[in-house]
Amino acid sequence: MIALHRNRLGWQKLVSTSPAHAELLAVDDEPDVRQTMERLVTQFGYSVRTAASAEEADTWLASKRFDALLLDIELPRMKGVEFLSWALQRDPEMAVVMMTGVDDPDIALECLEAGARTYLVKPVEAKFLRIALRDALSMRRILVERNDLQQRY
């Protein structure tokens, strides 16, 4: 029985081969938080653009494709969970990590059910953010490969 699973890829192996480069969009209305996210994400080896609002993020999403979205819940004029749904309609393969100061299980469940890969409560330690991004990007890669395969057949 064990021999059957020897050549199969496990979760640890999958996430260890997560993409080394990715394009991310970080959306938060607080300038200090945006700067911190930009610095951390760049240190992880990813490229990042930032936006202070859903409208600014929409402009970025209209101009290029992102692998992942770091998204705050509390944004001016539009809640993050509303923008989450809208962004995933635009690009259903984009991985979304919610990052928020709102520690509310009901909102977390709403975000996860709307398609977010994870929900992190600020302040977020760099190690947790790195792992959340690694996992989200790995799942995105599986989804993209699956969709590409399905289109071929």
Backbone as CSV, one residue per row, in Angstrom:
resi,resn,N_x,N_y,N_z,CA_x,CA_y,CA_z,C_x,C_y,C_z
1,MET,0.818,-1.192,0.000,0.000,0.000,0.000,0.867,1.263,0.000
2,ILE,1.919,1.311,0.792,2.783,2.483,0.868,3.462,2.754,-0.467
3,ALA,3.843,1.711,-1.191,4.510,1.884,-2.477,3.636,2.650,-3.469
4,LEU,2.320,2.535,-3.361,1.422,3.245,-4.263,1.542,4.760,-4.122
5,HIS,1.885,5.236,-2.952,1.921,6.671,-2.680,3.323,7.272,-2.778
6,ARG,4.320,6.461,-3.025,5.695,6.919,-3.019,5.966,8.021,-4.044
7,ASN,5.414,7.931,-5.217,5.683,8.901,-6.285,4.653,10.019,-6.363
8,ARG,3.782,10.092,-5.388,2.742,11.116,-5.397,3.222,12.343,-4.649
9,LEU,2.842,13.492,-5.152,3.230,14.765,-4.555,2.378,15.047,-3.328
10,GLY,3.009,15.394,-2.207,2.290,15.742,-0.980,2.221,17.250,-0.821
11,TRP,1.421,17.711,0.148,1.248,19.144,0.366,2.552,19.841,0.692
12,GLN,3.386,19.221,1.540,4.655,19.870,1.896,5.543,20.061,0.677
13,LYS,5.602,19.072,-0.173,6.415,19.179,-1.395,5.818,20.228,-2.329
14,LEU,4.497,20.228,-2.434,3.834,21.191,-3.305,4.147,22.623,-2.885
15,VAL,3.965,22.933,-1.615,4.183,24.311,-1.179,5.661,24.674,-1.160
16,SER,6.533,23.674,-1.050,7.966,23.986,-1.087,8.400,24.375,-2.500
17,THR,7.581,24.038,-3.495,7.885,24.420,-4.871,6.978,25.558,-5.333
18,SER,6.489,26.309,-4.386,5.640,27.458,-4.695,6.415,28.424,-5.589
19,PRO,5.712,29.183,-6.433,6.404,30.082,-7.360,7.373,31.031,-6.643
20,ALA,8.584,31.125,-7.171,9.586,32.011,-6.580,9.293,33.468,-6.893
21,HIS,8.584,33.696,-7.999,8.233,35.063,-8.373,6.725,35.143,-8.561
22,ALA,6.148,36.214,-8.081,4.715,36.428,-8.256,4.444,37.927,-8.234
23,GLU,3.355,38.314,-8.873,2.906,39.704,-8.886,1.763,39.834,-7.883
24,LEU,1.929,40.713,-6.904,0.927,40.896,-5.867,0.406,42.323,-5.856
25,LEU,-0.838,42.463,-5.412,-1.451,43.764,-5.187,-1.862,43.815,-3.728
26,ALA,-1.375,44.817,-2.993,-1.701,44.996,-1.577,-2.621,46.202,-1.444
27,VAL,-3.801,45.986,-0.849,-4.803,47.039,-0.723,-5.087,47.293,0.748
28,ASP,-4.736,48.494,1.200,-4.994,48.906,2.579,-5.046,50.422,2.606
29,ASP,-5.967,50.969,3.388,-6.115,52.427,3.413,-5.104,53.113,4.329
30,GLU,-4.364,52.353,5.123,-3.364,52.941,6.022,-1.986,52.928,5.356
31,PRO,-1.392,54.123,5.143,-0.094,54.202,4.452,1.006,53.378,5.127
32,ASP,1.072,53.373,6.452,2.107,52.602,7.145,1.960,51.107,6.882
33,VAL,0.737,50.637,6.864,0.491,49.214,6.605,0.887,48.873,5.176
34,ARG,0.518,49.730,4.219,0.903,49.485,2.821,2.415,49.415,2.675
35,GLN,3.130,50.347,3.315,4.600,50.353,3.227,5.181,49.085,3.842
36,THR,4.650,48.667,4.963,5.149,47.450,5.615,4.893,46.231,4.739
37,MET,3.682,46.128,4.185,3.372,44.997,3.307,4.272,45.000,2.080
38,GLU,4.472,46.175,1.497,5.325,46.280,0.317,6.751,45.827,0.644
39,ARG,7.267,46.276,1.777,8.622,45.902,2.177,8.727,44.392,2.402
40,LEU,7.781,43.822,3.153,7.824,42.387,3.448,7.685,41.541,2.192
41,VAL,6.710,41.869,1.373,6.456,41.082,0.171,7.653,41.135,-0.771
42,THR,8.276,42.289,-0.861,9.490,42.421,-1.677,10.613,41.560,-1.103
43,GLN,10.741,41.524,0.214,11.758,40.672,0.854,11.502,39.197,0.573
44,PHE,10.233,38.819,0.403,9.907,37.429,0.087,10.248,37.084,-1.360
45,GLY,10.604,38.095,-2.162,10.972,37.864,-3.549,9.863,38.133,-4.551
46,TYR,8.758,38.684,-4.105,7.632,38.965,-4.987,7.629,40.431,-5.400
47,SER,6.992,40.713,-6.520,6.767,42.092,-6.945,5.429,42.528,-6.367
48,VAL,5.350,43.795,-5.966,4.110,44.250,-5.339,3.768,45.658,-5.786
49,ARG,2.490,45.873,-5.978,1.922,47.196,-6.197,0.980,47.440,-5.029
50,THR,0.734,48.688,-4.706,-0.146,48.985,-3.588,-1.280,49.905,-4.018
51,ALA,-2.364,49.833,-3.256,-3.525,50.689,-3.493,-4.128,51.052,-2.140
52,ALA,-4.643,52.286,-2.048,-5.221,52.780,-0.800,-6.735,52.601,-0.749
53,SER,-7.337,52.193,-1.862,-8.790,52.073,-1.910,-9.187,51.017,-2.937
54,ALA,-10.453,50.644,-2.898,-10.969,49.704,-3.892,-10.900,50.313,-5.292
55,GLU,-11.159,51.612,-5.384,-11.105,52.271,-6.697,-9.698,52.233,-7.279
56,GLU,-8.708,52.505,-6.445,-7.319,52.455,-6.912,-6.924,51.023,-7.271
57,ALA,-7.361,50.067,-6.462,-7.078,48.662,-6.749,-7.728,48.239,-8.061
58,ASP,-8.939,48.730,-8.308,-9.639,48.427,-9.555,-8.834,48.911,-10.760
59,THR,-8.228,50.078,-10.630,-7.393,50.605,-11.711,-6.223,49.670,-11.985
60,TRP,-5.577,49.180,-10.923,-4.475,48.239,-11.095,-4.959,46.946,-11.752
61,LEU,-6.097,46.410,-11.262,-6.607,45.145,-11.795,-7.015,45.263,-13.264
62,ALA,-7.407,46.455,-13.678,-7.771,46.676,-15.076,-6.538,46.747,-15.972
63,SER,-5.376,47.076,-15.390,-4.187,47.282,-16.203,-3.242,46.078,-16.260
64,LYS,-3.337,45.163,-15.291,-2.462,43.990,-15.305,-3.054,42.876,-14.475
65,ARG,-2.526,41.685,-14.675,-2.995,40.513,-13.935,-2.067,40.266,-12.747
66,PHE,-2.666,40.001,-11.596,-1.909,39.726,-10.382,-2.125,38.275,-9.973
67,ASP,-1.074,37.688,-9.388,-1.180,36.319,-8.893,-1.923,36.282,-7.566
68,ALA,-1.721,37.325,-6.755,-2.351,37.346,-5.432,-2.728,38.768,-5.048
69,LEU,-3.719,38.832,-4.170,-4.234,40.093,-3.652,-4.204,40.029,-2.139
70,LEU,-3.522,40.979,-1.509,-3.561,41.158,-0.052,-4.596,42.239,0.198
71,LEU,-5.658,41.918,0.906,-6.799,42.810,0.960,-7.273,43.067,2.383
72,ASP,-7.401,44.338,2.721,-7.928,44.761,4.011,-9.456,44.725,3.973
73,ILE,-10.081,44.545,5.121,-11.545,44.533,5.219,-12.110,45.944,5.231
74,GLU,-11.497,46.813,6.012,-12.017,48.174,6.185,-11.377,49.117,5.179
75,LEU,-12.090,49.369,4.082,-11.628,50.294,3.051,-12.625,51.437,2.938
76,PRO,-12.171,52.602,2.503,-13.122,53.701,2.311,-14.101,53.391,1.168
77,ARG,-15.342,53.691,1.366,-16.404,53.594,0.360,-16.789,52.182,-0.060
78,MET,-15.995,51.166,0.250,-16.361,49.797,-0.106,-15.674,48.833,0.865
79,LYS,-16.422,47.932,1.416,-15.854,46.936,2.323,-14.993,45.946,1.532
80,GLY,-13.962,45.450,2.190,-13.050,44.513,1.543,-13.733,43.265,1.032
81,VAL,-14.730,42.768,1.779,-15.411,41.547,1.340,-16.208,41.800,0.061
82,GLU,-16.738,42.991,-0.123,-17.415,43.342,-1.384,-16.398,43.380,-2.522
83,PHE,-15.255,44.008,-2.255,-14.218,44.092,-3.280,-13.658,42.704,-3.588
84,LEU,-13.557,41.846,-2.595,-13.093,40.470,-2.791,-13.949,39.783,-3.846
85,SER,-15.259,39.835,-3.677,-16.162,39.188,-4.635,-16.015,39.790,-6.028
86,TRP,-15.931,41.099,-6.088,-15.792,41.774,-7.376,-14.473,41.393,-8.046
87,ALA,-13.375,41.403,-7.268,-12.049,41.089,-7.830,-12.000,39.659,-8.359
88,LEU,-12.633,38.723,-7.641,-12.620,37.331,-8.094,-13.534,37.113,-9.300
89,GLN,-14.514,37.969,-9.496,-15.295,37.901,-10.733,-14.422,38.328,-11.908
90,ARG,-13.565,39.309,-11.672,-12.666,39.802,-12.717,-11.596,38.756,-13.034
91,ASP,-11.029,38.132,-11.997,-9.989,37.124,-12.176,-10.188,36.013,-11.152
92,PRO,-10.936,34.970,-11.497,-11.245,33.911,-10.541,-10.038,33.072,-10.117
93,GLU,-8.927,33.178,-10.821,-7.726,32.415,-10.453,-6.845,33.157,-9.446
94,MET,-7.102,34.420,-9.214,-6.258,35.208,-8.308,-6.426,34.697,-6.868
95,ALA,-5.299,34.496,-6.198,-5.323,34.080,-4.791,-5.501,35.320,-3.918
96,VAL,-6.395,35.239,-2.930,-6.661,36.388,-2.082,-6.385,36.035,-0.628
97,VAL,-5.581,36.886,0.009,-5.299,36.772,1.443,-5.881,38.009,2.102
98,MET,-6.849,37.802,2.979,-7.437,38.917,3.720,-6.514,39.233,4.892
99,MET,-6.218,40.516,5.062,-5.403,40.987,6.194,-6.160,42.121,6.847
100,THR,-6.557,41.936,8.105,-7.437,42.910,8.716,-7.253,42.995,10.221
101,GLY,-7.635,44.121,10.761,-7.674,44.299,12.208,-8.982,43.823,12.802
102,VAL,-9.894,43.363,11.961,-11.213,42.905,12.402,-11.141,41.416,12.741
103,ASP,-11.084,41.102,14.023,-11.000,39.718,14.482,-12.421,39.220,14.764
104,ASP,-13.137,38.894,13.691,-14.536,38.488,13.793,-14.727,37.198,12.999
105,PRO,-15.005,36.079,13.683,-15.155,34.798,12.981,-16.233,34.816,11.893
106,ASP,-17.307,35.571,12.099,-18.363,35.632,11.083,-17.861,36.296,9.803
107,ILE,-17.104,37.379,9.951,-16.550,38.053,8.771,-15.489,37.169,8.117
108,ALA,-14.682,36.493,8.932,-13.678,35.577,8.384,-14.349,34.494,7.547
109,LEU,-15.414,33.895,8.063,-16.139,32.867,7.313,-16.741,33.430,6.024
110,GLU,-17.275,34.634,6.110,-17.839,35.278,4.916,-16.764,35.437,3.839
111,CYS,-15.576,35.864,4.250,-14.472,36.046,3.294,-14.026,34.710,2.704
112,LEU,-13.891,33.699,3.547,-13.462,32.393,3.056,-14.504,31.792,2.120
113,GLU,-15.778,31.951,2.462,-16.834,31.439,1.589,-16.902,32.221,0.279
114,ALA,-16.475,33.487,0.293,-16.470,34.304,-0.924,-15.252,34.024,-1.802
115,GLY,-14.297,33.208,-1.308,-13.172,32.814,-2.147,-11.791,33.187,-1.657
116,ALA,-11.692,33.845,-0.499,-10.363,34.146,0.047,-9.679,32.842,0.434
117,ARG,-8.374,32.783,0.264,-7.613,31.584,0.648,-7.389,31.531,2.148
118,THR,-7.216,32.701,2.777,-7.011,32.735,4.229,-7.386,34.108,4.759
119,TYR,-7.427,34.208,6.083,-7.863,35.426,6.769,-6.883,35.649,7.912
120,LEU,-6.047,36.676,7.811,-5.045,36.973,8.827,-5.444,38.233,9.589
121,VAL,-5.286,38.190,10.917,-5.620,39.341,11.753,-4.348,40.114,12.063
122,LYS,-4.393,41.444,11.804,-3.252,42.318,12.071,-3.125,42.562,13.569
123,PRO,-1.918,42.759,14.024,-0.666,42.748,13.264,-0.265,41.315,12.900
124,VAL,0.197,41.143,11.677,0.573,39.833,11.159,2.088,39.711,11.201
125,GLU,2.554,38.617,11.775,3.998,38.361,11.782,4.443,37.992,10.368
126,ALA,5.633,38.402,10.030,6.173,38.170,8.688,6.157,36.687,8.320
127,LYS,6.484,35.817,9.258,6.514,34.374,8.965,5.132,33.870,8.561
128,PHE,4.091,34.338,9.261,2.734,33.910,8.921,2.324,34.432,7.554
129,LEU,2.681,35.664,7.253,2.359,36.234,5.949,3.069,35.472,4.838
130,ARG,4.332,35.165,5.043,5.096,34.424,4.037,4.467,33.056,3.777
131,ILE,4.088,32.349,4.840,3.473,31.024,4.690,2.102,31.129,4.034
132,ALA,1.311,32.131,4.425,-0.016,32.322,3.824,0.113,32.594,2.327
133,LEU,1.068,33.435,1.950,1.283,33.725,0.528,1.786,32.498,-0.218
134,ARG,2.706,31.784,0.382,3.234,30.561,-0.244,2.105,29.577,-0.521
135,ASP,1.242,29.366,0.485,0.138,28.420,0.321,-0.870,28.923,-0.710
136,ALA,-1.213,30.199,-0.647,-2.185,30.764,-1.586,-1.658,30.679,-3.018
137,LEU,-0.397,30.992,-3.212,0.192,30.936,-4.552,0.298,29.500,-5.067
138,SER,0.545,28.544,-4.164,0.578,27.137,-4.558,-0.796,26.674,-5.018
139,MET,-1.827,27.051,-4.274,-3.188,26.689,-4.665,-3.576,27.364,-5.976
140,ARG,-3.135,28.599,-6.159,-3.412,29.289,-7.420,-2.766,28.536,-8.581
141,ARG,-1.524,28.102,-8.374,-0.831,27.367,-9.434,-1.593,26.099,-9.813
142,ILE,-2.110,25.377,-8.811,-2.894,24.170,-9.086,-4.137,24.530,-9.906
143,LEU,-4.808,25.607,-9.522,-6.018,26.031,-10.226,-5.718,26.420,-11.670
144,VAL,-4.653,27.182,-11.877,-4.273,27.595,-13.229,-3.931,26.369,-14.075
145,GLU,-3.148,25.440,-13.521,-2.781,24.232,-14.264,-4.016,23.415,-14.605
146,ARG,-4.927,23.296,-13.665,-6.172,22.561,-13.895,-6.989,23.218,-15.005
147,ASN,-7.132,24.537,-14.939,-7.903,25.247,-15.960,-7.249,25.144,-17.334
148,ASP,-5.919,25.253,-17.373,-5.200,25.124,-18.638,-5.377,23.717,-19.232
149,LEU,-5.309,22.717,-18.382,-5.490,21.331,-18.813,-6.903,21.112,-19.341
150,GLN,-7.874,21.651,-18.638,-9.268,21.494,-19.051,-9.523,22.160,-20.403
151,GLN,-8.879,23.285,-20.669,-9.064,23.963,-21.948,-8.474,23.181,-23.099
152,ARG,-7.441,22.394,-22.837,-6.796,21.604,-23.900,-7.639,20.423,-24.336
153,TYR,-8.512,19.951,-23.436,-9.277,18.726,-23.763,-10.740,18.976,-23.863
